[in-house]
Amino acid sequence: QVQLVESGGGTVQAGGFLRLSCAASGRTVSWFPMCWFRQAQWNQCVFVAAINWNGATEYYADSVKGRFTISRDHAKNTVYLQMNNLKPEDTAVYYCAARAAESSTYFTRRNEYDYWGQGTQVTVSS
């Protein structure tokens, strides 16, 4: 079993930045593709960013491309989401997820991931 815990959320003004962390425990996630999703109030949970097992491949939703960066640190068993130039429409609960199967690629669908964190709230004020 893998437990994922997100942190780093908060309230910032538009144009500001935050760095989210997703710490894994229970077993190493070094070989697993990882991702971030987000869910705004009254909206569906949508894909934000994904990374393959060694960090060589990243993929982003168009809405965050050029502003967000996903990365991972195998030694810390942690995945990050650096969010720059935040906009009010980025306000949401952000979730990280892990796919429990070794793979060289990334995945963008919710049902392709097996483990999920509890989420961290990001609020961007205008």
MDAnalysis code that builds the backbone (N, CA, C; Angstrom):
import MDAnalysis as mda
import numpy as np

u = mda.Universe.empty(378, n_residues=126, atom_resindex=np.repeat(np.arange(126), 3), trajectory=True)
u.add_TopologyAttr("name", ["N", "CA", "C"] * 126)
u.add_TopologyAttr("resid", np.arange(1, 127))
u.add_TopologyAttr("resname", ["GLN", "VAL", "GLN", "LEU", "VAL", "GLU", "SER", "GLY", "GLY", "GLY", "THR", "VAL", "GLN", "ALA", "GLY", "GLY", "PHE", "LEU", "ARG", "LEU", "SER", "CYS", "ALA", "ALA", "SER", "GLY", "ARG", "THR", "VAL", "SER", "TRP", "PHE", "PRO", "MET", "CYS", "TRP", "PHE", "ARG", "GLN", "ALA", "GLN", "TRP", "ASN", "GLN", "CYS", "VAL", "PHE", "VAL", "ALA", "ALA", "ILE", "ASN", "TRP", "ASN", "GLY", "ALA", "THR", "GLU", "TYR", "TYR", "ALA", "ASP", "SER", "VAL", "LYS", "GLY", "ARG", "PHE", "THR", "ILE", "SER", "ARG", "ASP", "HIS", "ALA", "LYS", "ASN", "THR", "VAL", "TYR", "LEU", "GLN", "MET", "ASN", "ASN", "LEU", "LYS", "PRO", "GLU", "ASP", "THR", "ALA", "VAL", "TYR", "TYR", "CYS", "ALA", "ALA", "ARG", "ALA", "ALA", "GLU", "SER", "SER", "THR", "TYR", "PHE", "THR", "ARG", "ARG", "ASN", "GLU", "TYR", "ASP", "TYR", "TRP", "GLY", "GLN", "GLY", "THR", "GLN", "VAL", "THR", "VAL", "SER", "SER"])
u.atoms.positions = np.array([
    [0.825, -1.197, 0.000],
    [0.000, 0.000, 0.000],
    [0.865, 1.255, 0.000],
    [0.346, 2.289, -0.626],
    [1.027, 3.576, -0.707],
    [0.109, 4.626, -0.101],
    [0.681, 5.426, 0.777],
    [-0.040, 6.573, 1.312],
    [0.579, 7.840, 0.733],
    [-0.284, 8.740, 0.290],
    [0.160, 10.004, -0.289],
    [-0.389, 11.157, 0.540],
    [0.477, 12.091, 0.874],
    [0.060, 13.248, 1.662],
    [0.513, 14.515, 0.963],
    [-0.434, 15.339, 0.569],
    [-0.124, 16.617, -0.079],
    [0.045, 17.709, 0.970],
    [0.855, 18.685, 0.622],
    [1.035, 19.854, 1.475],
    [1.459, 21.021, 0.601],
    [1.457, 22.210, 1.186],
    [1.925, 23.386, 0.476],
    [0.834, 24.288, -0.053],
    [-0.408, 23.868, 0.097],
    [-1.501, 24.716, -0.354],
    [-1.646, 25.957, 0.513],
    [-2.474, 26.879, 0.060],
    [-2.700, 28.095, 0.819],
    [-3.431, 29.117, -0.013],
    [-3.414, 30.343, 0.467],
    [-4.072, 31.445, -0.228],
    [-3.024, 32.438, -0.701],
    [-3.072, 32.758, -1.985],
    [-2.136, 33.714, -2.565],
    [-2.894, 34.675, -3.469],
    [-2.272, 35.777, -3.776],
    [-2.870, 36.717, -4.718],
    [-2.528, 36.298, -6.137],
    [-3.339, 36.728, -7.070],
    [-3.087, 36.462, -8.473],
    [-1.685, 36.946, -8.838],
    [-0.991, 36.121, -9.619],
    [0.389, 36.420, -9.979],
    [1.408, 35.809, -9.031],
    [0.947, 35.302, -7.918],
    [1.843, 34.701, -6.945],
    [2.194, 33.264, -7.282],
    [2.865, 32.598, -6.343],
    [3.305, 31.239, -6.594],
    [3.158, 30.389, -5.335],
    [3.056, 29.095, -5.563],
    [3.038, 28.095, -4.501],
    [3.771, 26.863, -4.995],
    [4.288, 26.096, -4.060],
    [4.900, 24.817, -4.388],
    [4.215, 23.735, -3.576],
    [3.533, 22.850, -4.263],
    [2.878, 21.733, -3.607],
    [3.823, 20.541, -3.527],
    [3.711, 19.804, -2.444],
    [4.487, 18.581, -2.265],
    [3.543, 17.411, -2.062],
    [3.970, 16.258, -2.510],
    [3.208, 15.023, -2.315],
    [4.195, 13.979, -1.812],
    [4.136, 13.705, -0.526],
    [5.062, 12.754, 0.094],
    [4.427, 11.372, 0.144],
    [5.157, 10.390, -0.348],
    [4.667, 9.016, -0.356],
    [5.297, 8.212, 0.765],
    [4.526, 7.297, 1.312],
    [5.035, 6.389, 2.336],
    [4.410, 5.014, 2.119],
    [4.957, 4.039, 2.777],
    [4.465, 2.676, 2.630],
    [5.355, 1.852, 1.720],
    [5.754, 2.452, 0.616],
    [6.704, 1.827, -0.294],
    [7.220, 2.910, -1.228],
    [8.284, 2.597, -1.906],
    [8.822, 3.581, -2.831],
    [7.910, 3.746, -4.049],
    [7.804, 4.982, -4.511],
    [7.033, 5.253, -5.726],
    [7.970, 5.606, -6.872],
    [9.250, 5.294, -6.698],
    [10.246, 5.687, -7.695],
    [9.936, 5.151, -9.078],
    [9.307, 3.996, -9.168],
    [9.039, 3.388, -10.464],
    [7.645, 3.715, -10.999],
    [6.889, 4.489, -10.252],
    [5.507, 4.734, -10.620],
    [5.324, 6.075, -11.311],
    [4.524, 6.117, -12.353],
    [4.089, 7.404, -12.882],
    [3.254, 8.124, -11.819],
    [3.411, 9.426, -11.773],
    [2.699, 10.232, -10.779],
    [2.006, 11.390, -11.483],
    [1.051, 12.001, -10.792],
    [0.338, 13.102, -11.424],
    [-0.292, 14.002, -10.377],
    [-0.818, 15.109, -10.860],
    [-1.632, 16.027, -10.077],
    [-2.958, 16.249, -10.818],
    [-4.026, 16.220, -10.059],
    [-5.345, 16.595, -10.536],
    [-5.846, 17.729, -9.649],
    [-6.897, 18.390, -10.073],
    [-7.503, 19.415, -9.225],
    [-9.013, 19.410, -9.408],
    [-9.681, 19.847, -8.360],
    [-11.137, 19.921, -8.394],
    [-11.596, 21.227, -7.785],
    [-12.171, 22.069, -8.628],
    [-12.753, 23.319, -8.157],
    [-14.167, 23.034, -7.656],
    [-14.650, 23.908, -6.812],
    [-15.982, 23.703, -6.245],
    [-17.011, 23.610, -7.358],
    [-17.859, 22.620, -7.273],
    [-18.942, 22.366, -8.225],
    [-18.453, 21.840, -9.572],
    [-17.152, 21.615, -9.703],
    [-16.624, 21.133, -10.977],
    [-16.080, 19.719, -10.841],
    [-15.778, 19.140, -11.988],
    [-15.185, 17.800, -11.993],
    [-13.708, 17.866, -11.632],
    [-13.196, 16.733, -11.233],
    [-11.770, 16.599, -10.968],
    [-11.068, 16.479, -12.324],
    [-10.118, 17.367, -12.584],
    [-9.491, 17.394, -13.900],
    [-7.975, 17.253, -13.797],
    [-7.403, 16.757, -14.853],
    [-5.971, 16.535, -14.932],
    [-5.212, 17.857, -14.964],
    [-4.065, 17.890, -14.283],
    [-3.221, 19.075, -14.268],
    [-1.853, 18.775, -14.880],
    [-1.166, 17.777, -14.327],
    [0.197, 17.482, -14.786],
    [0.549, 16.040, -14.445],
    [1.435, 15.463, -15.246],
    [1.875, 14.093, -15.019],
    [3.364, 13.986, -15.293],
    [3.977, 12.981, -14.679],
    [5.409, 12.752, -14.857],
    [5.666, 11.254, -14.877],
    [6.599, 10.837, -15.713],
    [6.894, 9.414, -15.760],
    [7.852, 9.043, -14.637],
    [8.280, 7.795, -14.586],
    [8.975, 7.304, -13.409],
    [10.306, 7.993, -13.148],
    [11.039, 8.350, -14.194],
    [12.353, 8.928, -13.959],
    [12.384, 10.437, -14.161],
    [11.225, 11.020, -14.386],
    [11.170, 12.468, -14.536],
    [11.577, 12.969, -15.899],
    [11.835, 12.067, -16.827],
    [12.290, 12.482, -18.149],
    [11.154, 13.007, -19.010],
    [9.931, 12.628, -18.693],
    [8.776, 13.029, -19.488],
    [7.735, 13.678, -18.597],
    [7.285, 14.856, -19.002],
    [6.253, 15.577, -18.289],
    [5.124, 15.905, -19.273],
    [3.934, 16.072, -18.733],
    [2.806, 16.426, -19.588],
    [1.876, 17.319, -18.780],
    [1.341, 18.373, -19.448],
    [0.545, 19.353, -18.745],
    [-0.778, 19.620, -19.449],
    [-1.767, 19.966, -18.660],
    [-3.006, 20.477, -19.237],
    [-2.704, 21.822, -19.884],
    [-3.409, 22.152, -20.942],
    [-3.168, 23.418, -21.638],
    [-3.336, 24.615, -20.708],
    [-4.228, 24.498, -19.758],
    [-4.538, 25.631, -18.882],
    [-3.393, 26.002, -17.952],
    [-2.441, 25.093, -17.749],
    [-1.328, 25.372, -16.828],
    [0.024, 25.335, -17.513],
    [0.047, 24.982, -18.771],
    [1.316, 24.856, -19.503],
    [2.058, 26.181, -19.498],
    [3.343, 26.123, -19.171],
    [4.156, 27.326, -19.117],
    [4.141, 28.010, -17.767],
    [3.228, 27.609, -16.872],
    [3.142, 28.208, -15.535],
    [3.446, 27.199, -14.437],
    [3.072, 25.950, -14.645],
    [3.267, 24.900, -13.642],
    [4.382, 23.964, -14.089],
    [5.101, 23.424, -13.101],
    [6.138, 22.445, -13.376],
    [6.030, 21.297, -12.378],
    [5.951, 20.094, -12.907],
    [5.927, 18.903, -12.061],
    [7.343, 18.319, -12.008],
    [7.717, 17.831, -10.839],
    [9.035, 17.224, -10.689],
    [8.953, 16.166, -9.588],
    [10.028, 15.401, -9.461],
    [10.033, 14.367, -8.429],
    [11.433, 14.179, -7.891],
    [11.495, 13.732, -6.642],
    [12.757, 13.477, -5.962],
    [12.675, 12.053, -5.431],
    [13.381, 11.149, -6.065],
    [13.310, 9.744, -5.665],
    [13.848, 9.533, -4.252],
    [14.886, 10.254, -3.908],
    [15.485, 10.086, -2.579],
    [14.491, 10.447, -1.480],
    [13.621, 11.402, -1.757],
    [12.633, 11.840, -0.769],
    [11.269, 11.187, -0.986],
    [11.160, 10.381, -2.043],
    [9.888, 9.712, -2.350],
    [8.758, 10.731, -2.450],
    [9.053, 11.839, -3.134],
    [8.148, 12.988, -3.154],
    [8.017, 13.535, -4.571],
    [6.821, 13.994, -4.874],
    [6.541, 14.673, -6.138],
    [6.126, 16.108, -5.819],
    [6.497, 17.014, -6.691],
    [6.226, 18.433, -6.470],
    [5.421, 19.019, -7.624],
    [4.747, 20.111, -7.327],
    [4.097, 20.908, -8.361],
    [4.401, 22.366, -8.064],
    [5.286, 22.934, -8.861],
    [5.611, 24.353, -8.748],
    [4.597, 25.119, -9.574],
    [3.897, 26.040, -8.930],
    [2.833, 26.789, -9.598],
    [3.192, 28.266, -9.571],
    [3.452, 28.825, -10.733],
    [3.815, 30.236, -10.866],
    [2.710, 30.997, -11.581],
    [2.744, 32.305, -11.431],
    [1.773, 33.172, -12.087],
    [0.350, 32.638, -11.887],
    [0.001, 32.413, -10.654],
    [-1.298, 31.821, -10.357],
    [-2.447, 32.757, -10.713],
    [-3.538, 32.151, -11.141],
    [-4.719, 32.890, -11.534],
    [-5.903, 32.460, -10.665],
    [-6.917, 33.301, -10.530],
    [-8.092, 32.915, -9.721],
    [-8.705, 31.592, -10.180],
    [-8.639, 31.316, -11.470],
    [-9.217, 30.064, -11.967],
    [-8.397, 28.831, -11.592],
    [-7.248, 29.032, -10.974],
    [-6.471, 27.896, -10.452],
    [-6.968, 27.462, -9.078],
    [-7.886, 28.220, -8.510],
    [-8.432, 27.871, -7.197],
    [-9.108, 26.510, -7.245],
    [-8.664, 25.606, -6.373],
    [-9.183, 24.234, -6.369],
    [-8.522, 23.451, -5.238],
    [-9.030, 22.268, -5.014],
    [-8.324, 21.289, -4.184],
    [-7.436, 20.479, -5.122],
    [-6.173, 20.386, -4.781],
    [-5.199, 19.693, -5.622],
    [-4.878, 18.331, -5.008],
    [-4.939, 17.313, -5.853],
    [-4.692, 15.937, -5.425],
    [-3.510, 15.365, -6.197],
    [-2.672, 14.611, -5.512],
    [-1.663, 13.847, -6.225],
    [-2.081, 12.384, -6.262],
    [-1.562, 11.677, -7.236],
    [-1.929, 10.278, -7.408],
    [-0.746, 9.508, -7.964],
    [-0.753, 8.209, -7.694],
    [0.303, 7.313, -8.161],
    [-0.323, 6.114, -8.863],
    [0.311, 5.733, -9.949],
    [-0.125, 4.532, -10.664],
    [0.755, 3.389, -10.204],
    [0.140, 2.330, -9.689],
    [0.888, 1.234, -9.068],
    [1.373, 0.226, -10.081],
    [2.080, 0.701, -11.069],
    [2.660, -0.197, -12.064],
    [3.821, 0.537, -12.713],
    [4.922, -0.135, -12.828],
    [6.089, 0.484, -13.446],
    [5.789, 0.811, -14.903],
    [6.196, 1.995, -15.316],
    [5.956, 2.388, -16.691],
    [6.898, 3.509, -17.072],
    [7.272, 3.540, -18.335],
    [8.166, 4.597, -18.822],
    [7.383, 5.814, -19.306],
    [6.075, 5.720, -19.339],
    [5.300, 6.826, -19.859],
    [4.479, 7.478, -18.747],
    [3.607, 8.419, -19.137],
    [2.752, 9.110, -18.185],
    [1.302, 8.793, -18.515],
    [0.424, 9.162, -17.606],
    [-0.992, 8.872, -17.779],
    [-1.794, 10.098, -17.359],
    [-2.970, 10.281, -17.985],
    [-3.728, 11.502, -17.738],
    [-5.173, 11.265, -17.297],
    [-5.590, 10.034, -17.154],
    [-6.974, 9.741, -16.772],
    [-7.042, 9.310, -15.318],
    [-8.102, 9.705, -14.650],
    [-8.247, 9.390, -13.245],
    [-8.216, 7.892, -12.993],
    [-8.877, 7.123, -13.829],
    [-8.965, 5.683, -13.573],
    [-7.669, 4.944, -13.883],
    [-6.657, 5.668, -14.320],
    [-5.350, 5.050, -14.558],
    [-4.458, 5.114, -13.325],
    [-4.933, 5.744, -12.271],
    [-4.160, 5.890, -11.047],
    [-4.812, 5.120, -9.912],
    [-3.960, 4.568, -9.055],
    [-4.417, 3.650, -8.022],
    [-4.446, 4.249, -6.622],
    [-3.532, 5.147, -6.338],
    [-3.435, 5.725, -4.998],
    [-3.614, 7.237, -5.095],
    [-4.363, 7.777, -4.132],
    [-4.667, 9.201, -4.116],
    [-4.433, 9.790, -2.740],
    [-4.008, 11.047, -2.718],
    [-3.890, 11.761, -1.465],
    [-5.214, 12.374, -1.070],
    [-5.196, 13.076, 0.058],
    [-6.435, 13.661, 0.583],
    [-6.704, 15.055, 0.016],
    [-5.711, 15.620, -0.646],
    [-5.881, 16.925, -1.280],
    [-5.396, 18.074, -0.423],
    [-5.037, 19.158, -1.095],
    [-4.636, 20.384, -0.415],
    [-5.294, 21.554, -1.139],
    [-5.835, 22.492, -0.388],
    [-6.594, 23.603, -0.960],
    [-5.652, 24.711, -1.430],
    [-5.897, 25.157, -2.656],
    [-5.206, 26.322, -3.210],
    [-6.265, 27.363, -3.543],
    [-6.096, 28.551, -3.007],
    [-7.028, 29.646, -3.270],
    [-6.248, 30.832, -3.795],
    [-6.665, 31.330, -4.949],
    [-5.993, 32.465, -5.580],
    [-6.983, 33.624, -5.628],
    [-6.640, 34.696, -4.972],
    [-7.526, 35.855, -4.926],
    [-7.136, 36.851, -6.009],
    [-8.131, 37.556, -6.499],
    [-7.884, 38.519, -7.587],
    [-7.569, 39.899, -7.044],
])
